[in-house]
Amino acid sequence: MEKVADKYKILLKHLRTRENGPVVDSMKRLGLNYTRSFGVSLIDLKAFAQEYAGEQDLAIYLWQKDFRETKILSLMIANAGQLNEKQINDYISGINNIELAEQAAINLLSKLPNSIEYAYQWCKSKDKYTRVTALIVLSRIAIVSKSIDKQSFERFFELFPEIAKDENFHVKKALGRALLQIGRHEALTEKVINFVNETNKINKETASWLKEEVVYFLENK
């Protein structure tokens, strides 16, 4: 563990050299709240991540620290296939803003073995960031997976009506994102369009938004 701690100290020194105060202030205005942030760009963080790629112990250690940059680096470094159940739970429960939700879904959680099952369970959560993460994971699966069958996506439509009631902007946006990517699969296009039309009975504002952000593009693809 000392070796990992030493690497962390060195990494922290490097991160401090990239500190950008105006970016930190901008993130605060956007509601991206962190205990500590250096405002390091994602491009620079990816470069750091490549240097430490595959160092699983370091990735887990970094997630435990309360810095924006260490958390994002953890998500970029960790190997999804080597995570145990506790570590997966630690990741999902530690997501508390939209940036972390996005980075966690794209860089790590969508790469979990059986990630679609995790997405299904997380969609049931009442926590907004868990829901957002689940929906982004689902959209990523719909984009990149060639082996997920139609039925695996169809069962999410049992959960979508409850999610559509959520007034949170980020949840609504993530729902639209997932529906759009699922709907790009020809076997599911009609089901997605029908769901959006039915959503009018649940939440008219969300239904109107989904028609513009999802149905329009599916009908004109």
DRENPA-3360 file (N, C-alpha, C; in nm, 2 decimals, always signed):
BEGIN
1 = MEKVADKY = +0.08/-0.12/+0.00/+0.00/+0.00/+0.00/+0.09/+0.13/+0.00 ~ +0.21/+0.12/+0.06/+0.29/+0.23/+0.06/+0.33/+0.27/-0.08 ~ +0.36/+0.17/-0.16/+0.40/+0.20/-0.30/+0.29/+0.28/-0.37 ~ +0.16/+0.23/-0.35/+0.05/+0.30/-0.41/+0.04/+0.44/-0.35 ~ +0.05/+0.46/-0.22/+0.05/+0.59/-0.16/+0.16/+0.68/-0.22 ~ +0.27/+0.63/-0.24/+0.38/+0.71/-0.30/+0.35/+0.75/-0.44 ~ +0.29/+0.66/-0.52/+0.25/+0.70/-0.66/+0.14/+0.81/-0.65 ~ +0.05/+0.80/-0.55/-0.05/+0.90/-0.54/+0.01/+1.04/-0.51;
9 = KILLKHLR = +0.11/+1.04/-0.42/+0.17/+1.17/-0.39/+0.24/+1.23/-0.51 ~ +0.31/+1.15/-0.59/+0.37/+1.20/-0.71/+0.27/+1.25/-0.81 ~ +0.16/+1.17/-0.83/+0.06/+1.21/-0.92/-0.01/+1.34/-0.88 ~ -0.03/+1.35/-0.75/-0.09/+1.48/-0.70/+0.00/+1.60/-0.73 ~ +0.13/+1.58/-0.72/+0.22/+1.69/-0.75/+0.21/+1.73/-0.90 ~ +0.20/+1.63/-0.99/+0.18/+1.66/-1.13/+0.05/+1.72/-1.16 ~ -0.06/+1.68/-1.09/-0.19/+1.74/-1.11/-0.19/+1.89/-1.08 ~ -0.12/+1.92/-0.97/-0.11/+2.06/-0.92/-0.05/+2.15/-1.02;
17 = TRENGPVV = +0.04/+2.10/-1.10/+0.11/+2.18/-1.20/+0.01/+2.21/-1.32 ~ -0.10/+2.14/-1.33/-0.20/+2.17/-1.43/-0.32/+2.24/-1.38 ~ -0.31/+2.29/-1.25/-0.42/+2.36/-1.19/-0.47/+2.48/-1.27 ~ -0.60/+2.49/-1.29/-0.66/+2.60/-1.37/-0.78/+2.66/-1.29 ~ -0.75/+2.77/-1.22/-0.85/+2.84/-1.13/-0.98/+2.88/-1.20 ~ -0.97/+2.94/-1.32/-1.10/+2.98/-1.39/-1.19/+2.86/-1.42 ~ -1.12/+2.75/-1.46/-1.20/+2.63/-1.49/-1.27/+2.58/-1.36 ~ -1.20/+2.58/-1.25/-1.26/+2.54/-1.12/-1.38/+2.63/-1.09;
25 = DSMKRLGL = -1.37/+2.76/-1.11/-1.48/+2.85/-1.08/-1.60/+2.82/-1.17 ~ -1.57/+2.79/-1.30/-1.67/+2.76/-1.40/-1.75/+2.63/-1.36 ~ -1.67/+2.53/-1.31/-1.74/+2.41/-1.27/-1.83/+2.43/-1.15 ~ -1.79/+2.51/-1.06/-1.87/+2.54/-0.95/-2.00/+2.61/-0.99 ~ -2.00/+2.70/-1.09/-2.12/+2.77/-1.14/-2.21/+2.67/-1.21 ~ -2.15/+2.56/-1.26/-2.23/+2.46/-1.33/-2.29/+2.35/-1.23 ~ -2.25/+2.37/-1.10/-2.30/+2.28/-1.00/-2.22/+2.15/-0.99 ~ -2.10/+2.15/-1.04/-2.01/+2.04/-1.03/-1.93/+2.05/-0.90;
33 = NYTRSFGV = -1.99/+2.00/-0.79/-1.93/+2.03/-0.66/-1.83/+1.91/-0.62 ~ -1.71/+1.95/-0.59/-1.61/+1.86/-0.54/-1.55/+1.92/-0.42 ~ -1.50/+1.83/-0.33/-1.43/+1.88/-0.21/-1.31/+1.96/-0.25 ~ -1.24/+1.91/-0.36/-1.12/+1.97/-0.41/-1.11/+1.94/-0.56 ~ -1.08/+2.05/-0.64/-1.06/+2.03/-0.78/-0.95/+2.12/-0.83 ~ -0.87/+2.07/-0.93/-0.77/+2.14/-0.99/-0.81/+2.20/-1.12 ~ -0.92/+2.16/-1.17/-0.96/+2.20/-1.31/-0.88/+2.15/-1.42 ~ -0.82/+2.03/-1.40/-0.74/+1.97/-1.51/-0.83/+1.92/-1.62;
41 = SLIDLKAF = -0.79/+1.94/-1.74/-0.87/+1.90/-1.86/-0.87/+1.75/-1.87 ~ -0.98/+1.71/-1.93/-1.00/+1.56/-1.95/-0.88/+1.51/-2.04 ~ -0.84/+1.59/-2.14/-0.73/+1.55/-2.23/-0.60/+1.52/-2.15 ~ -0.57/+1.61/-2.05/-0.45/+1.59/-1.97/-0.47/+1.47/-1.88 ~ -0.59/+1.45/-1.83/-0.62/+1.33/-1.74/-0.61/+1.20/-1.82 ~ -0.65/+1.20/-1.94/-0.63/+1.08/-2.02/-0.48/+1.05/-2.04 ~ -0.40/+1.15/-2.06/-0.26/+1.13/-2.07/-0.20/+1.07/-1.94 ~ -0.24/+1.12/-1.83/-0.20/+1.06/-1.70/-0.24/+0.92/-1.69;
49 = AQEYAGEQ = -0.37/+0.89/-1.73/-0.43/+0.76/-1.72/-0.35/+0.66/-1.80 ~ -0.30/+0.70/-1.92/-0.23/+0.61/-2.00/-0.10/+0.57/-1.93 ~ -0.04/+0.66/-1.86/+0.09/+0.63/-1.79/+0.07/+0.53/-1.68 ~ -0.06/+0.53/-1.62/-0.08/+0.44/-1.50/-0.18/+0.32/-1.54 ~ -0.20/+0.30/-1.67/-0.30/+0.20/-1.72/-0.27/+0.07/-1.66 ~ -0.38/+0.00/-1.61/-0.37/-0.13/-1.56/-0.33/-0.14/-1.41 ~ -0.30/-0.03/-1.35/-0.26/-0.04/-1.20/-0.39/-0.03/-1.12 ~ -0.45/-0.15/-1.10/-0.58/-0.16/-1.04/-0.58/-0.11/-0.89;
57 = DLAIYLWQ = -0.47/-0.14/-0.82/-0.47/-0.10/-0.68/-0.47/+0.05/-0.67 ~ -0.39/+0.12/-0.76/-0.39/+0.26/-0.76/-0.53/+0.32/-0.80 ~ -0.59/+0.26/-0.89/-0.73/+0.30/-0.93/-0.82/+0.30/-0.81 ~ -0.82/+0.19/-0.74/-0.91/+0.18/-0.62/-0.88/+0.29/-0.52 ~ -0.75/+0.31/-0.50/-0.70/+0.40/-0.40/-0.74/+0.55/-0.44 ~ -0.73/+0.58/-0.57/-0.77/+0.71/-0.62/-0.91/+0.74/-0.60 ~ -1.00/+0.64/-0.61/-1.14/+0.66/-0.60/-1.18/+0.71/-0.46 ~ -1.10/+0.66/-0.36/-1.13/+0.69/-0.22/-1.09/+0.83/-0.18;
65 = KDFRETKI = -1.01/+0.90/-0.27/-0.97/+1.04/-0.24/-1.08/+1.14/-0.29 ~ -1.09/+1.25/-0.22/-1.20/+1.34/-0.25/-1.16/+1.45/-0.34 ~ -1.08/+1.42/-0.45/-1.04/+1.51/-0.55/-1.12/+1.48/-0.68 ~ -1.16/+1.58/-0.75/-1.22/+1.56/-0.88/-1.12/+1.47/-0.97 ~ -1.00/+1.52/-0.98/-0.91/+1.45/-1.07/-0.87/+1.31/-1.03 ~ -0.86/+1.28/-0.90/-0.83/+1.14/-0.86/-0.95/+1.05/-0.90 ~ -1.07/+1.10/-0.88/-1.19/+1.02/-0.91/-1.20/+0.99/-1.06 ~ -1.18/+1.09/-1.14/-1.18/+1.07/-1.28/-1.07/+0.98/-1.33;
73 = LSLMIANA = -0.95/+1.00/-1.28/-0.84/+0.91/-1.31/-0.87/+0.77/-1.27 ~ -0.93/+0.75/-1.16/-0.96/+0.61/-1.12/-1.05/+0.54/-1.22 ~ -1.15/+0.62/-1.27/-1.24/+0.56/-1.37/-1.17/+0.53/-1.50 ~ -1.07/+0.61/-1.53/-1.00/+0.58/-1.65/-0.89/+0.47/-1.64 ~ -0.84/+0.45/-1.52/-0.74/+0.35/-1.50/-0.79/+0.21/-1.47 ~ -0.90/+0.20/-1.39/-0.95/+0.08/-1.34/-0.99/-0.02/-1.46 ~ -0.96/-0.15/-1.43/-1.00/-0.25/-1.52/-1.14/-0.31/-1.48 ~ -1.24/-0.29/-1.56/-1.38/-0.33/-1.52/-1.39/-0.48/-1.49;
81 = GQLNEKQI = -1.31/-0.56/-1.56/-1.32/-0.70/-1.55/-1.26/-0.75/-1.42 ~ -1.18/-0.67/-1.35/-1.11/-0.71/-1.23/-1.18/-0.66/-1.10 ~ -1.29/-0.59/-1.12/-1.36/-0.53/-1.00/-1.45/-0.64/-0.93 ~ -1.45/-0.64/-0.80/-1.54/-0.72/-0.72/-1.67/-0.65/-0.69 ~ -1.76/-0.72/-0.64/-1.90/-0.65/-0.62/-1.89/-0.53/-0.52 ~ -1.81/-0.54/-0.42/-1.80/-0.43/-0.33/-1.74/-0.31/-0.40 ~ -1.64/-0.33/-0.48/-1.58/-0.22/-0.55/-1.67/-0.15/-0.65 ~ -1.75/-0.24/-0.72/-1.85/-0.19/-0.81/-1.95/-0.10/-0.73;
89 = NDYISGIN = -2.00/-0.15/-0.62/-2.09/-0.07/-0.54/-2.03/+0.06/-0.49 ~ -1.90/+0.06/-0.45/-1.83/+0.18/-0.41/-1.83/+0.28/-0.52 ~ -1.81/+0.23/-0.64/-1.80/+0.33/-0.76/-1.94/+0.39/-0.78 ~ -2.04/+0.31/-0.79/-2.18/+0.36/-0.82/-2.23/+0.45/-0.71 ~ -2.20/+0.42/-0.58/-2.25/+0.50/-0.47/-2.17/+0.63/-0.45 ~ -2.05/+0.63/-0.51/-1.97/+0.75/-0.50/-1.99/+0.86/-0.60 ~ -2.08/+0.83/-0.69/-2.11/+0.93/-0.80/-2.21/+1.03/-0.75 ~ -2.17/+1.16/-0.75/-2.26/+1.26/-0.69/-2.27/+1.39/-0.78;
97 = NIELAEQA = -2.23/+1.37/-0.91/-2.26/+1.49/-1.00/-2.26/+1.43/-1.14 ~ -2.30/+1.51/-1.23/-2.32/+1.47/-1.37/-2.19/+1.43/-1.44 ~ -2.08/+1.51/-1.41/-1.95/+1.48/-1.47/-1.91/+1.34/-1.43 ~ -1.91/+1.30/-1.31/-1.87/+1.17/-1.26/-1.96/+1.06/-1.32 ~ -2.09/+1.09/-1.33/-2.19/+1.00/-1.39/-2.14/+0.96/-1.54 ~ -2.11/+1.07/-1.61/-2.07/+1.05/-1.75/-1.94/+0.98/-1.76 ~ -1.84/+1.02/-1.68/-1.71/+0.95/-1.69/-1.72/+0.81/-1.64 ~ -1.79/+0.78/-1.54/-1.80/+0.65/-1.48/-1.87/+0.56/-1.59;
105 = AINLLSKL = -1.98/+0.60/-1.65/-2.05/+0.52/-1.74/-1.97/+0.49/-1.86 ~ -1.90/+0.59/-1.92/-1.83/+0.57/-2.04/-1.70/+0.49/-2.02 ~ -1.62/+0.53/-1.92/-1.49/+0.48/-1.91/-1.48/+0.35/-1.83 ~ -1.58/+0.32/-1.75/-1.57/+0.20/-1.67/-1.69/+0.11/-1.66 ~ -1.81/+0.17/-1.62/-1.92/+0.08/-1.58/-1.99/+0.02/-1.70 ~ -1.98/+0.08/-1.82/-2.04/+0.01/-1.94/-1.95/-0.10/-1.99 ~ -1.83/-0.11/-1.93/-1.74/-0.22/-1.97/-1.74/-0.34/-1.87 ~ -1.83/-0.33/-1.77/-1.84/-0.44/-1.68/-1.89/-0.56/-1.74;
113 = PNSIEYAY = -1.85/-0.68/-1.70/-1.91/-0.80/-1.75/-2.06/-0.80/-1.71 ~ -2.15/-0.83/-1.80/-2.29/-0.82/-1.77/-2.34/-0.68/-1.73 ~ -2.28/-0.58/-1.80/-2.31/-0.45/-1.76/-2.46/-0.41/-1.78 ~ -2.53/-0.48/-1.87/-2.67/-0.45/-1.89/-2.75/-0.49/-1.77 ~ -2.71/-0.59/-1.70/-2.78/-0.63/-1.58/-2.76/-0.53/-1.47 ~ -2.64/-0.48/-1.46/-2.62/-0.37/-1.36/-2.70/-0.25/-1.39 ~ -2.70/-0.21/-1.52/-2.78/-0.10/-1.56/-2.93/-0.12/-1.53 ~ -2.98/-0.24/-1.54/-3.12/-0.26/-1.51/-3.15/-0.24/-1.36;
121 = QWCKSKDK = -3.06/-0.29/-1.28/-3.07/-0.28/-1.13/-3.06/-0.13/-1.09 ~ -2.96/-0.06/-1.15/-2.94/+0.08/-1.11/-3.05/+0.17/-1.16 ~ -3.12/+0.13/-1.27/-3.24/+0.21/-1.31/-3.35/+0.21/-1.21 ~ -3.35/+0.11/-1.12/-3.46/+0.11/-1.02/-3.43/+0.20/-0.90 ~ -3.31/+0.26/-0.90/-3.27/+0.34/-0.79/-3.35/+0.47/-0.79 ~ -3.37/+0.53/-0.67/-3.44/+0.66/-0.66/-3.33/+0.77/-0.66 ~ -3.21/+0.74/-0.65/-3.10/+0.84/-0.65/-3.08/+0.89/-0.80 ~ -3.08/+1.02/-0.81/-3.08/+1.07/-0.95/-2.95/+1.04/-1.02;
129 = YTRVTALI = -2.84/+1.04/-0.96/-2.71/+1.02/-1.03/-2.69/+0.87/-1.06 ~ -2.75/+0.79/-0.97/-2.74/+0.64/-1.00/-2.83/+0.62/-1.13 ~ -2.94/+0.68/-1.13/-3.03/+0.67/-1.25/-2.96/+0.72/-1.38 ~ -2.90/+0.84/-1.37/-2.84/+0.89/-1.48/-2.73/+0.80/-1.53 ~ -2.64/+0.76/-1.44/-2.53/+0.67/-1.47/-2.59/+0.54/-1.54 ~ -2.69/+0.48/-1.49/-2.75/+0.36/-1.55/-2.80/+0.39/-1.69 ~ -2.86/+0.50/-1.71/-2.91/+0.53/-1.84/-2.80/+0.56/-1.95 ~ -2.69/+0.62/-1.90/-2.58/+0.64/-1.99/-2.51/+0.51/-2.02;
137 = VLSRIAIV = -2.50/+0.42/-1.92/-2.44/+0.29/-1.94/-2.53/+0.22/-2.05 ~ -2.66/+0.22/-2.03/-2.75/+0.16/-2.13/-2.73/+0.21/-2.27 ~ -2.72/+0.34/-2.28/-2.70/+0.40/-2.41/-2.57/+0.36/-2.48 ~ -2.46/+0.35/-2.39/-2.34/+0.30/-2.44/-2.35/+0.15/-2.49 ~ -2.42/+0.07/-2.41/-2.44/-0.07/-2.45/-2.51/-0.08/-2.59 ~ -2.61/+0.01/-2.60/-2.69/+0.01/-2.73/-2.60/+0.05/-2.85 ~ -2.50/+0.13/-2.82/-2.41/+0.18/-2.93/-2.31/+0.08/-2.97 ~ -2.24/+0.02/-2.87/-2.12/-0.06/-2.89/-2.14/-0.21/-2.90;
145 = SKSIDKQS = -2.25/-0.26/-2.83/-2.26/-0.40/-2.82/-2.33/-0.46/-2.95 ~ -2.27/-0.57/-2.99/-2.32/-0.64/-3.11/-2.39/-0.77/-3.07 ~ -2.39/-0.80/-2.94/-2.44/-0.93/-2.90/-2.56/-0.92/-2.80 ~ -2.60/-0.80/-2.77/-2.72/-0.79/-2.68/-2.85/-0.81/-2.76 ~ -2.93/-0.90/-2.72/-3.05/-0.93/-2.80/-3.17/-0.83/-2.76 ~ -3.27/-0.83/-2.85/-3.38/-0.74/-2.84/-3.45/-0.75/-2.70 ~ -3.46/-0.87/-2.65/-3.53/-0.89/-2.52/-3.46/-0.83/-2.41 ~ -3.33/-0.82/-2.41/-3.25/-0.76/-2.30/-3.28/-0.61/-2.29;
153 = FERFFELF = -3.31/-0.55/-2.40/-3.35/-0.40/-2.40/-3.50/-0.39/-2.37 ~ -3.58/-0.48/-2.41/-3.72/-0.46/-2.40/-3.76/-0.46/-2.25 ~ -3.70/-0.53/-2.16/-3.74/-0.53/-2.02/-3.72/-0.39/-1.95 ~ -3.63/-0.31/-2.01/-3.62/-0.18/-1.95/-3.74/-0.09/-1.97 ~ -3.83/-0.13/-2.06/-3.95/-0.05/-2.08/-4.05/-0.07/-1.97 ~ -4.02/-0.16/-1.88/-4.10/-0.18/-1.76/-4.06/-0.07/-1.66 ~ -3.93/-0.02/-1.67/-3.88/+0.07/-1.57/-3.89/+0.22/-1.62 ~ -3.90/+0.23/-1.75/-3.89/+0.37/-1.81/-4.01/+0.46/-1.77;
161 = PEIAKDEN = -4.14/+0.40/-1.75/-4.25/+0.49/-1.71/-4.22/+0.56/-1.58 ~ -4.16/+0.49/-1.48/-4.13/+0.55/-1.35/-4.02/+0.65/-1.36 ~ -3.92/+0.62/-1.45/-3.81/+0.72/-1.47/-3.86/+0.84/-1.54 ~ -3.96/+0.83/-1.63/-4.02/+0.94/-1.70/-4.09/+1.04/-1.61 ~ -4.13/+1.00/-1.49/-4.19/+1.08/-1.39/-4.09/+1.18/-1.33 ~ -3.97/+1.14/-1.33/-3.86/+1.22/-1.27/-3.84/+1.36/-1.34 ~ -3.85/+1.46/-1.26/-3.84/+1.60/-1.31/-3.70/+1.65/-1.33 ~ -3.60/+1.57/-1.28/-3.47/+1.62/-1.29/-3.42/+1.63/-1.43;
169 = FHVKKALG = -3.36/+1.74/-1.47/-3.31/+1.76/-1.61/-3.22/+1.65/-1.65 ~ -3.12/+1.62/-1.57/-3.02/+1.52/-1.61/-3.07/+1.38/-1.63 ~ -3.17/+1.35/-1.55/-3.24/+1.22/-1.57/-3.32/+1.22/-1.70 ~ -3.39/+1.32/-1.72/-3.47/+1.34/-1.85/-3.38/+1.33/-1.97 ~ -3.26/+1.40/-1.96/-3.17/+1.40/-2.07/-3.11/+1.26/-2.10 ~ -3.07/+1.19/-1.99/-3.01/+1.06/-2.00/-3.12/+0.96/-2.05 ~ -3.24/+0.97/-2.01/-3.35/+0.89/-2.06/-3.36/+0.90/-2.21 ~ -3.36/+1.03/-2.26/-3.37/+1.05/-2.40/-3.25/+0.99/-2.47;
177 = RALLQIGR = -3.14/+1.00/-2.41/-3.01/+0.95/-2.47/-3.02/+0.80/-2.49 ~ -3.07/+0.73/-2.39/-3.08/+0.58/-2.39/-3.19/+0.54/-2.49 ~ -3.30/+0.61/-2.49/-3.41/+0.58/-2.58/-3.37/+0.60/-2.73 ~ -3.29/+0.70/-2.76/-3.25/+0.73/-2.89/-3.16/+0.61/-2.94 ~ -3.06/+0.57/-2.86/-2.97/+0.47/-2.90/-3.04/+0.33/-2.91 ~ -3.13/+0.30/-2.82/-3.21/+0.18/-2.83/-3.29/+0.18/-2.96 ~ -3.35/+0.30/-2.98/-3.44/+0.31/-3.10/-3.37/+0.30/-3.23 ~ -3.24/+0.32/-3.23/-3.16/+0.31/-3.36/-3.16/+0.16/-3.41;
185 = HEALTEKV = -3.18/+0.07/-3.31/-3.20/-0.07/-3.35/-3.33/-0.09/-3.42 ~ -3.34/-0.13/-3.54/-3.46/-0.13/-3.62/-3.57/-0.21/-3.55 ~ -3.54/-0.32/-3.48/-3.63/-0.40/-3.42/-3.70/-0.33/-3.30 ~ -3.64/-0.22/-3.26/-3.70/-0.15/-3.14/-3.74/-0.01/-3.16 ~ -3.73/+0.04/-3.29/-3.76/+0.17/-3.32/-3.91/+0.20/-3.29 ~ -4.00/+0.12/-3.33/-4.14/+0.14/-3.31/-4.18/+0.14/-3.16 ~ -4.11/+0.05/-3.09/-4.14/+0.04/-2.95/-4.10/+0.16/-2.87 ~ -3.99/+0.22/-2.91/-3.94/+0.35/-2.85/-4.04/+0.46/-2.88;
193 = INFVNETN = -4.08/+0.47/-3.01/-4.17/+0.58/-3.05/-4.31/+0.56/-2.97 ~ -4.35/+0.44/-2.96/-4.48/+0.41/-2.89/-4.47/+0.45/-2.75 ~ -4.35/+0.42/-2.69/-4.33/+0.45/-2.55/-4.34/+0.61/-2.53 ~ -4.27/+0.68/-2.61/-4.27/+0.83/-2.60/-4.41/+0.88/-2.61 ~ -4.49/+0.83/-2.70/-4.63/+0.87/-2.72/-4.71/+0.84/-2.59 ~ -4.68/+0.72/-2.53/-4.75/+0.69/-2.41/-4.71/+0.77/-2.29 ~ -4.59/+0.82/-2.30/-4.54/+0.91/-2.19/-4.62/+1.03/-2.17 ~ -4.69/+1.07/-2.27/-4.78/+1.19/-2.26/-4.88/+1.18/-2.15;
201 = KINKETAS = -4.91/+1.05/-2.11/-5.01/+1.03/-2.00/-4.94/+1.03/-1.87 ~ -4.81/+1.03/-1.87/-4.73/+1.02/-1.74/-4.67/+1.16/-1.71 ~ -4.61/+1.22/-1.81/-4.54/+1.35/-1.79/-4.54/+1.42/-1.92 ~ -4.63/+1.52/-1.94/-4.65/+1.58/-2.07/-4.52/+1.66/-2.11 ~ -4.46/+1.72/-2.02/-4.34/+1.80/-2.05/-4.23/+1.71/-2.09 ~ -4.21/+1.60/-2.02/-4.11/+1.50/-2.07/-4.14/+1.44/-2.20 ~ -4.27/+1.41/-2.22/-4.31/+1.35/-2.35/-4.28/+1.45/-2.47 ~ -4.31/+1.58/-2.45/-4.28/+1.68/-2.55/-4.13/+1.69/-2.58;
209 = WLKEEVVY = -4.05/+1.68/-2.47/-3.91/+1.69/-2.49/-3.86/+1.57/-2.57 ~ -3.91/+1.45/-2.53/-3.86/+1.33/-2.59/-3.90/+1.32/-2.74 ~ -4.01/+1.38/-2.77/-4.06/+1.38/-2.91/-3.96/+1.46/-3.00 ~ -3.91/+1.57/-2.94/-3.81/+1.65/-3.01/-3.67/+1.59/-3.02 ~ -3.63/+1.52/-2.90/-3.50/+1.47/-2.89/-3.48/+1.33/-2.94 ~ -3.59/+1.26/-2.94/-3.58/+1.11/-2.98/-3.66/+1.08/-3.10 ~ -3.79/+1.10/-3.10/-3.88/+1.06/-3.21/-3.84/+1.13/-3.34 ~ -3.81/+1.26/-3.33/-3.78/+1.33/-3.45/-3.66/+1.27/-3.53;
217 = FLENK = -3.56/+1.23/-3.45/-3.44/+1.17/-3.51/-3.46/+1.03/-3.56 ~ -3.55/+0.96/-3.49/-3.57/+0.82/-3.53/-3.66/+0.81/-3.66 ~ -3.75/+0.91/-3.67/-3.84/+0.91/-3.78/-3.77/+0.97/-3.90 ~ -3.66/+1.04/-3.88/-3.59/+1.10/-3.99/-3.44/+1.05/-4.01 ~ -3.42/+0.92/-3.96/-3.29/+0.87/-3.97/-3.26/+0.82/-4.11;
% end
